[in-house]
């Protein structure tokens, strides 16, 4: 592992850093504050559609994509014309705004739109997925060109230029605020009290959190009346990547596997597999949205990926499987 990812991982975990590195990262924090200060003072635009935003206070790994998929499916099943507008993290630059063509080969779609966009389109057939760093332009394209009446803004909590009807904040209960510091010294995009802008808060991975009550109390100190939903990431499918054949989740129980992922919170994925009874012989984590080296594992042993990572895989062997996840309310 190179030095830069090592530092990034230590920041994510809240581990101590060498003093010179910590001082340098702290010195860069005002740059982040200036960017948000400017966004708060920009004029805001309303489009002719309901806009539902999902976003984070922290960088990566909150489990936002299952929440977006769940809401997009619900709106689509209610008969609404839905577009998910995304920046397309991990994708190359293309003319924007651009709609993801459902018939595009998966590897090309990942390259042009990013793995999250491809996964959303795959899990919710019949909706539109639009890539646009300029979310206002993306929302206008979805309403004017695609005839959409419902816009779901992916990762939009800090994108203030587009007015929204709902502003849903997603917080990971296993690492809600990191070390409490702003980027790049911590993982916070803005101060914790910014959650007052949320119209609703979804707390994810509650079943894996060591101190869920403390996190709930911290949220309630700032947002005493905001609706709060407690959820867990519930495994809902296991498929062989090569042909999409469904396999019972029970087949993981007692099985020695290799786990690999390129997501913001790899530990949560590994714990989910262990919760299914799998025996993790190896754990490989890569930078968020990066490709996974499947040659690094044992050819005769199952390798299990996240569903998001699996959409990037080309020509997988029959031993590569993808675990699907859905949000489930905690009792």
Buried (B, 14 or more C-beta within 10 A) or exposed (E): EEEEEEBBBBBBEBEEBEEEBBEEBBEEBEEBEEBBEEEEEEEEEEBEBBBBBBBBBBBBBBBBBBBBBBBBBEBBEEEBBBBBBBBBBBBEEEEBBBBBEBEBEBBEBBBBBBBBBBBBBBBBEEBBBBBBEBBBBBBBBBBEEBEBBBBBBBBBBBBBBBBBEBBBBBBBBBBBBBBEBBBBBBBBBBBBEBBEBBBBBBBBBBBBBEEBEEBBEBBEEBBEEBEBBBBBBBBBBBBBBBEEEEBEBEBBEEBEBBBBBBBBBBBBBBBBBEBBEBEBBBBBBBBBBBBBEBEEBEEEEBBBBBBBBBBBBEEBBEBBBBBBBBBBEEE
